[in-house]
């Protein structure tokens, strides 16, 4: 008997649907006509044991116990799902072969692997376990996946990475939470002070941003525009570019702070001749935006529709599991396997039948085109989120489901349109020895952008896409102006100079979109230059599966609060960050951890090479916590719901269904 172990009942049912019928449904499993069996976990069936499982003394929270570091790690069955573990125990013994059908990500790999090992599978039976990767719950896609089974041993590094993450989170969260909660009581704070290796640096980002805004003092700065006219009375404007001689009067961002200097420039150029000293015209192209990863979709949806990260994830789970309209949503990839391109005609046909409004007024997509999205080297266990071959009935979807389905579908459609082609002209003009510049852009062929011209009508959203999808680095205010015909050496007239007085703006409070953006590109917020060099721009805090939950957790614990779209820290959140050592509140350490965990999954780092430095660091942090009181929390009342002191450091890692 072949036993398929899925991560959730919904995935188990999808596998069973393509196995020989008739089926026999049991309690927690389905048996096919050929005797093969499908069962499932319900999220994690096992969890890290509590400290008191290692020593009864640890039931009491005492500084002298810390840090608690298990010598031999223990997993315990979760009480609520113990019966399903019993079902699997019986089936595993009966099975001649086992197939891991966890979700196609780091956590999904471990979730099933840990059950297989816990239930005592050993030797050849363990070595011969196979891996089934399903990212689309429609029958035809599940059948294709069943024909592409791989050895589960290929994924040992992925499972090891997830295991290292789980144990590191337990060590850090449990020990730091106990230490600061104990110290907090000494200054009168009665709540649990939850500290985590991802949640706390994230809270630190918000606290520091709030501080920057509170401390911000606006200052005036000045720009000069030259209003220029040709012999044919055609007009345009160019902006002054201060020379090196102006540096003493400028700030670190290159803004002129001396009004007198700018006024002098205006006076010097009024009514003066101007000469075109450089013209650079280039034909440029912009390729289609890549399909979505979960974070990229969450960021765009927050900007366009005002949806929180959790709302996007929950909606996508429904589109994936209930409606089977999109592929696996907890993906950190924005690329597709090359073999998937062969399915493009069927997927496009489904999109055009179900959401025809997306291409109203546009050319038809060309299924033969292959964008840069198809790249096997950038796809591992899962690929980008795209529509499935199932035709959508938009009227049967909720408002958010319809919005997000069309959003994902449009991004997929874009892969089958040519590049956006445009001409960009950069002009330099010299007036009275000063340099003035301007740019202009002219569309030549909209290509994929024609889809986004329709976005306002279809989604009641801005046609300008966010940085994670369709915007270009070249987009700025200088490019919207149209220019008259110009040649190098041409003499113009500066009719007048114009002084623009502007004010520096305070940083903006974080929103759902910008906080997610910070988590997915954390290297921008890392302060240690050596760590910064190690990180890639795409390295982030947390994973696609956990980021939404981590943000929501900070709200539930009373550390963050929303004011409109803005996210601010509460007095408790501020007090906690003020009380912790800087290394616990900045993303440097955690970003380095994430980088190391990725290296483990890529076979570039060993488990012990990750864990040993962590233990040394933990020793130092606990010593530091023991030597000082969190005085910033003195007089601060707990704003979170009352919770047991038993499990303050636990966090959800996967949604359950």
C-alpha positions as CSV (number, residue, x, y, z in Angstrom):
1,X,0.0,0.0,0.0
2,X,1.3,3.5,-0.9
3,X,0.6,6.1,1.7
4,X,0.3,9.7,0.7
5,X,0.7,12.1,3.7
6,X,-0.6,15.5,2.7
7,X,-0.2,18.7,4.8
8,X,-3.9,19.5,5.0
9,X,-7.2,17.7,4.4
10,X,-7.9,19.9,1.3
11,X,-4.7,18.7,-0.3
12,X,-5.4,15.1,0.7
13,X,-8.8,15.2,-1.0
14,X,-7.3,16.7,-4.1
15,X,-4.8,13.8,-4.3
16,X,-7.5,11.2,-3.6
17,X,-9.7,12.7,-6.4
18,X,-7.3,11.5,-9.1
19,X,-6.7,8.0,-7.6
20,X,-8.7,5.0,-8.8
21,X,-12.4,4.9,-7.7
22,X,-14.5,4.0,-5.9
23,X,-13.1,5.4,-2.7
24,X,-13.6,4.4,0.9
25,X,-13.6,7.2,3.4
26,X,-12.2,6.4,6.8
27,X,-11.7,8.6,9.9
28,X,-8.8,10.8,8.8
29,X,-7.9,9.0,5.6
30,X,-9.3,8.0,2.2
31,X,-8.6,4.5,0.6
32,X,-8.5,4.3,-3.2
33,X,-9.9,1.3,-5.2
34,X,-6.3,0.0,-5.8
35,X,-5.7,-0.1,-2.0
36,X,-3.5,3.0,-1.9
37,X,-4.3,5.4,0.9
38,X,-4.3,9.2,1.4
39,X,-4.1,10.8,4.8
40,X,-3.0,14.1,6.1
41,X,-1.7,16.3,8.9
42,X,-3.7,19.3,10.1
43,X,-0.9,21.8,10.1
44,X,1.8,20.8,12.6
45,X,0.8,17.6,14.5
46,X,3.9,17.9,16.6
47,X,5.4,20.8,18.5
48,X,8.6,21.6,20.4
49,X,8.3,20.3,24.0
50,X,7.8,22.8,26.8
51,X,10.8,23.5,29.0
52,X,9.3,21.5,31.9
53,X,9.4,18.4,29.6
54,X,13.1,18.5,30.1
55,X,13.1,19.4,33.8
56,X,10.2,19.9,36.2
57,X,12.1,22.8,37.7
58,X,11.5,24.8,34.6
59,X,7.8,25.2,35.4
60,X,8.9,28.2,37.5
61,X,10.3,31.2,35.6
62,X,13.7,31.9,37.2
63,X,16.7,33.8,35.8
64,X,19.1,31.2,37.2
65,X,17.6,28.6,34.8
66,X,18.5,30.6,31.7
67,X,19.5,29.9,29.1
68,X,17.6,26.6,28.8
69,X,19.2,24.6,26.0
70,X,18.0,21.0,25.4
71,X,20.7,18.4,25.0
72,X,18.3,16.1,23.1
73,X,15.4,17.8,21.5
74,X,11.8,16.5,22.1
75,X,8.7,16.8,20.0
76,X,5.3,16.4,21.6
77,X,2.0,15.6,19.9
78,X,-0.4,18.6,19.9
79,X,-3.4,17.8,22.1
80,X,-6.1,19.0,19.6
81,X,-4.8,16.8,16.7
82,X,-3.5,13.8,18.7
83,X,-6.2,11.6,17.1
84,X,-4.9,12.3,13.6
85,X,-1.4,11.3,14.6
86,X,-2.8,8.0,15.9
87,X,-4.4,7.5,12.5
88,X,-1.1,8.1,10.7
89,X,0.8,5.8,13.1
90,X,-1.4,2.9,12.1
91,X,-1.2,3.7,8.4
92,X,2.5,4.2,8.4
93,X,3.0,0.7,9.8
94,X,0.8,-0.8,7.1
95,X,2.3,1.1,4.2
96,X,4.9,-0.4,1.9
97,X,5.8,3.0,0.5
98,X,5.4,6.6,1.8
99,X,5.0,9.8,-0.2
100,X,5.6,13.2,1.5
101,X,2.9,15.5,0.1
102,X,3.6,18.5,2.3
103,X,3.1,22.0,0.9
104,X,6.0,23.0,-1.5
105,X,8.0,25.1,1.0
106,X,10.5,24.8,3.8
107,X,7.8,24.4,6.5
108,X,5.7,22.0,4.5
109,X,8.7,19.8,4.0
110,X,9.5,19.6,7.7
111,X,5.9,19.2,8.8
112,X,5.5,15.8,7.1
113,X,9.2,14.7,7.6
114,X,9.0,15.2,11.4
115,X,5.9,13.0,11.5
116,X,7.5,10.2,9.5
117,X,10.6,10.2,11.7
118,X,8.5,10.5,14.9
119,X,6.4,7.5,14.0
120,X,9.6,5.4,13.7
121,X,10.1,5.0,10.0
122,X,13.7,3.8,9.5
123,X,16.1,2.1,7.1
124,X,15.2,1.4,3.5
125,X,11.6,2.4,4.1
126,X,12.8,5.9,5.2
127,X,15.3,6.1,2.4
128,X,12.7,5.3,-0.2
129,X,10.2,8.0,0.8
130,X,9.2,10.0,-2.2
131,X,8.3,13.7,-2.5
132,X,5.1,15.0,-4.2
133,X,5.1,18.7,-5.0
134,X,1.7,20.1,-5.7
135,X,1.1,23.8,-6.4
136,X,-2.3,23.5,-8.1
137,X,-5.2,21.6,-6.7
138,X,-7.1,21.0,-10.0
139,X,-7.2,17.3,-11.0
140,X,-5.1,17.7,-14.2
141,X,-2.3,19.5,-12.3
142,X,-2.4,16.9,-9.5
143,X,-2.1,14.1,-12.1
144,X,0.9,15.8,-13.7
145,X,2.5,16.2,-10.2
146,X,2.0,12.4,-9.5
147,X,4.0,11.7,-12.7
148,X,6.9,13.8,-11.4
149,X,7.7,12.2,-8.0
150,X,11.2,12.9,-6.6
151,X,13.2,11.3,-3.9
152,X,12.4,12.8,-0.5
153,X,16.2,12.7,0.2
154,X,16.7,15.5,-2.2
155,X,14.9,17.8,0.2
156,X,16.8,16.9,3.4
157,X,18.6,20.3,3.3
158,X,15.2,22.1,3.1
159,X,13.9,20.1,6.1
160,X,17.1,20.7,8.0
161,X,16.8,24.4,7.4
162,X,13.2,24.4,8.7
163,X,14.3,22.3,11.8
164,X,17.1,24.8,12.5
165,X,14.7,27.7,12.2
166,X,12.2,25.9,14.6
167,X,14.8,25.2,17.2
168,X,16.5,28.6,17.0
169,X,13.1,30.3,17.4
170,X,12.4,28.2,20.5
171,X,15.8,28.9,22.1
172,X,15.7,32.6,21.4
173,X,12.0,33.3,22.0
174,X,11.6,31.2,25.1
175,X,14.8,32.3,26.9
176,X,14.5,36.0,26.0
177,X,10.8,36.1,26.8
178,X,11.4,34.5,30.2
179,X,14.3,36.8,31.0
180,X,12.6,40.1,30.2
181,X,9.2,39.1,31.7
182,X,11.0,38.2,35.0
183,X,12.9,41.5,34.9
184,X,9.7,43.4,33.9
185,X,7.9,42.3,37.0
186,X,10.7,43.9,39.1
187,X,9.7,47.3,37.7
188,X,6.0,46.7,38.0
189,X,5.1,45.5,34.5
190,X,2.6,42.7,35.0
191,X,2.3,41.3,31.4
192,X,4.3,38.8,29.5
193,X,7.1,40.6,27.5
194,X,7.2,38.5,24.4
195,X,10.5,38.6,22.5
196,X,11.1,36.9,19.2
197,X,13.9,36.9,16.7
198,X,11.6,38.2,13.9
199,X,8.7,40.1,15.7
200,X,11.0,42.2,17.9
201,X,13.3,43.6,15.1
202,X,10.1,44.3,13.2
203,X,8.7,46.2,16.2
204,X,12.1,48.0,16.4
205,X,11.7,49.3,12.8
206,X,8.3,50.8,13.7
207,X,9.6,52.4,17.0
208,X,12.6,53.9,15.3
209,X,10.4,55.3,12.4
210,X,8.0,56.8,15.0
211,X,11.0,58.4,16.7
212,X,12.3,59.8,13.5
213,X,9.0,61.4,12.8
214,X,8.7,62.8,16.3
215,X,12.2,64.3,16.2
216,X,11.9,65.6,12.7
217,X,12.4,69.3,12.2
218,X,11.4,70.6,8.7
219,X,13.8,72.8,6.9
220,X,13.4,74.9,3.7
221,X,15.3,74.1,0.6
222,X,15.3,75.8,-2.8
223,X,15.2,74.8,-6.5
224,X,15.4,76.9,-9.6
225,X,13.6,76.4,-12.9
226,X,14.5,78.0,-16.1
227,X,11.6,78.7,-18.5
228,X,13.0,78.4,-22.0
229,X,11.7,79.4,-25.4
230,X,12.9,78.5,-28.9
231,X,12.9,80.7,-31.9
232,X,9.6,79.1,-32.9
233,X,8.1,80.2,-29.6
234,X,8.0,76.6,-28.2
235,X,8.5,76.4,-24.5
236,X,9.8,74.0,-21.9
237,X,11.4,74.1,-18.5
238,X,14.7,72.8,-17.1
239,X,15.9,72.4,-13.6
240,X,19.2,73.9,-12.2
241,X,21.9,71.4,-11.2
242,X,24.1,73.0,-8.5
243,X,27.9,72.8,-9.1
244,X,30.5,71.5,-6.7
245,X,31.1,75.2,-5.7
246,X,27.6,75.1,-4.1
247,X,28.4,72.2,-1.8
248,X,28.9,74.3,1.3
249,X,25.3,75.5,0.9
250,X,23.7,72.1,0.4
251,X,22.6,69.2,2.7
252,X,23.7,65.6,2.4
253,X,20.9,64.9,-0.1
254,X,22.1,67.6,-2.5
255,X,19.4,70.1,-1.6
256,X,20.3,73.8,-1.6
257,X,19.5,75.3,1.8
258,X,20.7,78.9,1.1
259,X,17.9,81.0,-0.4
260,X,20.3,83.8,-1.4
261,X,22.2,81.4,-3.6
262,X,19.1,80.3,-5.4
263,X,17.9,83.9,-5.7
264,X,21.2,84.8,-7.2
265,X,20.9,82.1,-9.9
266,X,17.4,83.3,-10.7
267,X,18.7,86.9,-11.2
268,X,21.6,85.7,-13.3
269,X,19.5,83.7,-15.8
270,X,16.5,86.1,-16.3
271,X,16.4,87.1,-19.9
272,X,19.7,85.5,-20.8
273,X,20.5,83.4,-23.8
274,X,20.8,79.6,-23.3
275,X,22.6,77.0,-25.2
276,X,21.7,73.3,-25.7
277,X,25.0,71.7,-24.8
278,X,24.0,68.0,-24.8
279,X,21.2,65.9,-26.2
280,X,21.0,62.2,-25.5
281,X,18.1,60.3,-27.1
282,X,17.8,56.6,-26.4
283,X,15.3,54.0,-27.4
284,X,14.5,51.9,-24.3
285,X,12.5,48.8,-23.4
286,X,10.9,47.6,-20.2
287,X,10.1,43.9,-19.9
288,X,6.9,42.7,-18.3
289,X,6.7,42.7,-14.5
290,X,7.4,39.2,-13.1
291,X,4.4,37.2,-11.8
292,X,3.7,37.5,-8.1
293,X,5.3,36.0,-5.1
294,X,3.1,36.3,-2.0
295,X,4.9,39.3,-0.5
296,X,4.9,41.1,-3.9
297,X,1.2,40.5,-4.1
298,X,0.6,41.6,-0.5
299,X,2.5,44.8,-1.1
300,X,0.6,45.7,-4.3
301,X,-2.8,44.7,-2.8
302,X,-2.1,46.9,0.2
303,X,-1.4,49.9,-2.0
304,X,-4.2,49.3,-4.5
305,X,-7.0,47.9,-2.3
306,X,-6.0,48.7,1.2
307,X,-5.9,45.0,2.2
308,X,-3.7,43.9,5.1
309,X,-1.1,41.1,4.6
310,X,-3.4,38.7,6.5
311,X,-6.4,39.5,4.3
312,X,-4.4,38.9,1.2
313,X,-3.0,35.6,2.5
314,X,-6.5,34.4,3.7
315,X,-8.1,35.4,0.4
316,X,-5.4,33.7,-1.6
317,X,-5.7,30.5,0.5
318,X,-9.4,30.5,-0.4
319,X,-8.7,31.0,-4.1
320,X,-6.2,28.1,-4.0
321,X,-8.0,25.6,-1.8
322,X,-11.7,26.3,-2.2
323,X,-12.0,27.7,-5.7
324,X,-8.8,26.2,-7.2
325,X,-8.3,29.3,-9.3
326,X,-4.7,30.1,-8.4
327,X,-1.5,28.1,-7.7
328,X,0.1,27.6,-4.3
329,X,0.0,31.1,-2.7
330,X,2.7,30.9,0.0
331,X,5.5,31.2,-2.6
332,X,8.6,33.4,-2.4
333,X,9.4,32.8,-6.1
334,X,8.5,35.2,-9.0
335,X,9.6,32.7,-11.6
336,X,8.1,29.7,-13.5
337,X,9.6,26.4,-14.7
338,X,10.2,26.3,-18.4
339,X,8.0,23.2,-18.8
340,X,5.0,25.2,-17.4
341,X,5.1,27.3,-20.6
342,X,3.5,24.5,-22.5
343,X,0.4,25.0,-20.3
344,X,0.1,28.6,-21.3
345,X,-2.6,28.2,-24.0
346,X,-4.9,26.5,-21.5
347,X,-4.3,28.9,-18.7
348,X,-4.7,31.9,-21.0
349,X,-7.9,30.4,-22.4
350,X,-9.3,30.1,-18.9
351,X,-8.3,33.6,-17.9
352,X,-9.9,35.1,-21.1
353,X,-13.1,33.2,-20.6
354,X,-13.4,34.0,-16.9
355,X,-12.0,37.6,-16.8
356,X,-12.3,38.9,-20.3
357,X,-12.5,42.5,-19.1
358,X,-8.8,42.4,-18.4
359,X,-8.0,42.6,-22.1
360,X,-10.8,45.0,-23.2
361,X,-9.3,47.4,-25.7
362,X,-6.0,45.4,-25.8
363,X,-4.3,43.2,-28.3
364,X,-4.7,39.5,-27.7
365,X,-2.0,37.8,-25.7
366,X,0.5,35.7,-27.7
367,X,1.0,32.3,-26.0
368,X,4.2,31.8,-28.0
369,X,6.0,34.6,-26.3
370,X,8.3,33.5,-23.4
371,X,9.2,36.3,-20.9
372,X,12.1,36.2,-18.5
373,X,9.7,34.7,-15.9
374,X,10.4,31.2,-17.3
375,X,13.7,30.3,-15.6
376,X,14.4,26.9,-14.1
377,X,17.5,28.1,-12.3
378,X,15.3,30.4,-10.1
379,X,12.6,27.8,-9.3
380,X,12.9,25.1,-6.6
381,X,10.1,23.6,-4.6
382,X,7.5,26.2,-5.7
383,X,7.0,28.7,-8.4
384,X,5.3,32.1,-8.8
385,X,1.6,32.5,-8.1
386,X,-0.4,32.3,-11.4
387,X,-3.9,31.4,-12.5
388,X,-4.9,27.7,-13.0
389,X,-6.6,26.2,-16.0
390,X,-9.9,26.5,-14.3
391,X,-12.3,29.1,-15.6
392,X,-13.3,31.7,-13.0
393,X,-16.9,32.6,-12.3
394,X,-16.3,36.1,-10.9
395,X,-19.8,36.5,-9.7
396,X,-19.4,33.6,-7.3
397,X,-16.3,35.1,-5.7
398,X,-16.2,37.6,-2.9
399,X,-15.1,41.2,-3.7
400,X,-11.6,40.5,-2.4
401,X,-11.4,37.2,-4.2
402,X,-12.4,38.7,-7.5
403,X,-9.9,41.6,-7.1
404,X,-7.0,39.4,-6.2
405,X,-7.8,36.7,-8.9
406,X,-7.8,39.4,-11.6
407,X,-4.7,41.0,-10.1
408,X,-2.8,37.7,-10.4
409,X,-4.3,36.9,-13.8
410,X,-3.3,40.3,-15.2
411,X,0.3,39.8,-14.0
412,X,0.3,36.4,-15.8
413,X,-1.2,37.9,-19.0
414,X,1.6,40.4,-19.1
415,X,4.1,37.6,-19.8
416,X,2.5,37.2,-23.2
417,X,2.9,40.7,-24.4
418,X,6.0,42.4,-25.9
419,X,8.2,44.7,-24.0
420,X,7.1,48.3,-23.5
421,X,9.1,50.5,-25.9
422,X,9.7,54.2,-25.5
423,X,12.1,56.9,-26.4
424,X,13.8,58.9,-23.7
425,X,15.5,62.2,-24.3
426,X,17.8,63.8,-21.8
427,X,18.8,67.5,-22.5
428,X,21.4,69.7,-20.8
429,X,21.2,73.5,-21.2
430,X,23.9,76.0,-20.1
431,X,22.7,79.4,-19.0
432,X,25.1,82.0,-17.6
433,X,27.6,79.3,-16.8
434,X,25.0,77.2,-14.9
435,X,23.8,73.7,-15.8
436,X,20.1,73.0,-16.3
437,X,18.6,69.6,-17.2
438,X,15.3,68.0,-18.3
439,X,14.0,64.7,-19.6
440,X,11.1,63.6,-21.7
441,X,9.6,60.3,-22.6
442,X,7.6,59.3,-25.6
443,X,5.7,56.0,-25.9
444,X,6.6,54.0,-29.0
445,X,4.8,50.7,-28.3
446,X,2.8,50.1,-25.1
447,X,3.3,46.3,-25.2
448,X,2.3,44.8,-21.8
449,X,1.5,48.2,-20.4
450,X,-1.7,48.3,-22.3
451,X,-3.1,45.8,-19.7
452,X,-2.4,48.3,-16.9
453,X,-4.0,51.2,-18.7
454,X,-7.1,49.2,-18.1
455,X,-6.5,48.7,-14.4
456,X,-8.4,51.7,-13.3
457,X,-11.6,50.5,-15.0
458,X,-11.3,46.9,-14.0
459,X,-10.1,47.3,-10.4
460,X,-11.0,51.0,-9.6
461,X,-7.3,51.3,-8.8
462,X,-4.5,53.5,-10.0
463,X,-3.1,52.6,-13.4
464,X,0.4,53.2,-12.0
465,X,1.6,49.9,-10.5
466,X,3.8,49.7,-7.5
467,X,7.5,49.2,-7.4
468,X,7.0,45.5,-6.9
469,X,5.2,45.1,-10.2
470,X,5.0,47.5,-13.1
471,X,6.8,50.7,-12.2
472,X,10.1,51.6,-13.7
473,X,13.1,53.2,-12.1
474,X,13.0,55.7,-14.9
475,X,9.5,56.9,-13.9
476,X,9.7,60.4,-12.3
477,X,8.4,63.9,-12.7
478,X,11.1,64.9,-15.2
479,X,9.9,62.4,-17.8
480,X,6.3,63.6,-18.3
481,X,7.2,66.8,-20.1
482,X,7.1,66.9,-23.9
483,X,10.0,68.6,-25.6
484,X,10.2,70.7,-28.8
485,X,12.6,69.6,-31.5
486,X,16.1,70.5,-30.3
487,X,19.7,70.1,-31.6
488,X,23.0,70.4,-29.9
489,X,24.4,73.9,-30.0
490,X,21.0,75.5,-30.5
491,X,20.5,78.9,-28.9
492,X,17.4,79.4,-26.7
493,X,16.1,82.2,-24.6
494,X,15.6,82.0,-20.9
495,X,12.4,84.0,-20.5
496,X,12.7,83.9,-16.7
497,X,14.0,82.0,-13.8
498,X,11.6,80.7,-11.1
499,X,12.5,80.1,-7.5
500,X,10.8,77.1,-5.8
501,X,10.8,77.1,-2.0
502,X,10.1,73.6,-0.7
503,X,10.1,72.0,2.8
504,X,11.8,68.7,3.7
505,X,9.2,66.1,4.7
506,X,9.3,63.8,7.7
507,X,9.5,60.1,7.0
508,X,6.0,58.5,6.7
509,X,4.7,56.1,9.3
510,X,4.8,52.5,8.2
511,X,1.7,51.0,6.5
512,X,0.9,47.4,5.7
513,X,2.6,47.8,2.3
514,X,5.7,49.5,3.5
515,X,6.2,47.3,6.5
516,X,6.0,44.2,4.3
517,X,8.4,45.9,1.9
518,X,10.8,46.4,4.7
519,X,10.5,42.7,5.7
520,X,11.2,41.6,2.1
521,X,14.2,43.9,1.6
522,X,15.6,44.1,5.0
523,X,19.2,44.8,3.9
524,X,18.1,48.5,3.6
525,X,17.6,48.6,7.4
526,X,20.7,46.6,8.5
527,X,23.2,48.9,10.2
528,X,26.2,46.6,10.4
529,X,28.2,47.2,7.2
530,X,29.8,43.7,7.3
531,X,26.4,42.0,7.6
532,X,25.0,44.3,4.8
533,X,27.7,43.0,2.5
534,X,26.6,39.4,3.0
535,X,22.9,40.0,2.4
536,X,21.2,40.1,-0.9
537,X,18.7,42.9,-1.7
538,X,16.0,40.2,-1.6
539,X,16.9,38.8,1.8
540,X,14.1,39.3,4.3
541,X,12.7,38.9,7.8
542,X,10.5,35.8,8.2
543,X,9.1,33.8,5.3
544,X,6.2,34.2,2.9
545,X,4.2,31.9,5.1
546,X,4.8,33.7,8.3
547,X,5.1,37.5,7.6
548,X,1.4,38.3,7.7
549,X,1.1,36.3,11.0
550,X,4.0,38.1,12.6
551,X,2.6,41.5,11.8
552,X,-0.8,40.5,13.2
553,X,0.9,39.0,16.3
554,X,2.4,42.4,17.2
555,X,-1.1,43.9,17.1
556,X,-2.6,41.1,19.2
557,X,0.1,41.5,21.8
558,X,-0.6,45.2,22.1
559,X,2.7,46.4,20.7
560,X,1.4,48.0,17.5
561,X,-1.8,49.9,16.7
562,X,-3.4,51.2,13.5
563,X,-4.3,54.9,12.9
564,X,-6.0,54.8,9.5
565,X,-3.5,53.2,7.2
566,X,-0.6,54.1,9.5
567,X,1.0,51.6,11.8
568,X,2.4,53.0,15.1
569,X,4.0,51.5,18.2
570,X,2.1,51.5,21.5
571,X,3.7,52.6,24.8
572,X,4.3,49.0,25.7
573,X,5.9,48.4,22.3
574,X,8.1,51.5,22.8
575,X,9.0,50.4,26.3
576,X,10.0,46.9,25.3
577,X,12.3,48.2,22.5
578,X,13.9,50.8,24.9
579,X,14.5,48.0,27.4
580,X,16.2,45.5,25.0
581,X,19.8,45.5,23.8
582,X,20.2,47.0,20.3
583,X,21.1,43.6,18.8
584,X,17.7,42.3,19.7
585,X,15.8,45.2,18.2
586,X,17.6,45.7,14.9
587,X,17.2,43.4,11.9
588,X,20.9,42.7,11.6
589,X,21.1,39.4,13.5
590,X,17.8,38.1,12.2
591,X,18.6,38.9,8.6
592,X,21.9,37.1,9.0
593,X,20.0,34.1,10.5
594,X,17.6,34.1,7.5
595,X,20.6,34.2,5.1
596,X,22.2,31.2,7.0
597,X,18.9,29.2,6.9
598,X,18.7,29.8,3.2
599,X,22.3,28.6,2.9
600,X,21.4,25.4,4.8
601,X,18.6,24.7,2.4
602,X,21.1,25.2,-0.5
603,X,23.7,22.8,1.1
604,X,26.1,25.7,1.6
605,X,26.0,25.6,5.4
606,X,25.8,22.9,8.0
607,X,23.3,22.8,10.8
608,X,26.0,23.0,13.5
609,X,27.7,25.9,11.9
610,X,24.4,27.8,12.4
611,X,23.5,26.6,15.8
612,X,26.8,27.0,17.7
613,X,27.3,30.8,17.2
614,X,23.6,31.2,18.1
615,X,24.1,29.5,21.5
616,X,27.1,31.8,22.3
617,X,25.1,34.8,21.3
618,X,22.2,33.7,23.5
619,X,24.5,33.3,26.5
620,X,25.6,36.9,26.1
621,X,22.0,38.2,25.7
622,X,20.8,36.5,28.8
623,X,23.7,37.8,30.8
624,X,22.9,41.3,29.6
625,X,19.2,40.9,30.4
626,X,20.1,39.7,34.0
627,X,22.3,42.7,34.7
628,X,19.8,45.5,34.0
629,X,16.2,46.3,34.7
630,X,13.8,47.3,31.9
631,X,13.2,50.7,33.4
632,X,11.5,52.0,30.2
633,X,8.5,49.9,31.2
634,X,8.2,51.4,34.7
635,X,4.6,52.8,35.0
636,X,3.5,51.3,31.6
637,X,0.3,49.3,31.8
638,X,0.0,46.1,29.7
639,X,-2.2,46.8,26.6
640,X,-2.4,43.1,25.5
641,X,-5.1,40.6,26.5
642,X,-4.1,38.6,29.6
643,X,-2.3,35.4,28.6
644,X,-0.9,32.4,30.5
645,X,2.8,32.6,31.2
646,X,3.1,29.1,29.9
647,X,3.5,29.6,26.1
648,X,4.2,33.2,25.4
649,X,7.0,32.6,22.9
650,X,5.0,30.2,20.6
651,X,4.0,31.4,17.2
652,X,1.9,29.9,14.3
653,X,4.0,28.8,11.4
654,X,1.3,27.5,9.1
655,X,-2.3,28.2,8.5
656,X,-4.5,25.2,9.3
657,X,-7.3,23.9,7.3
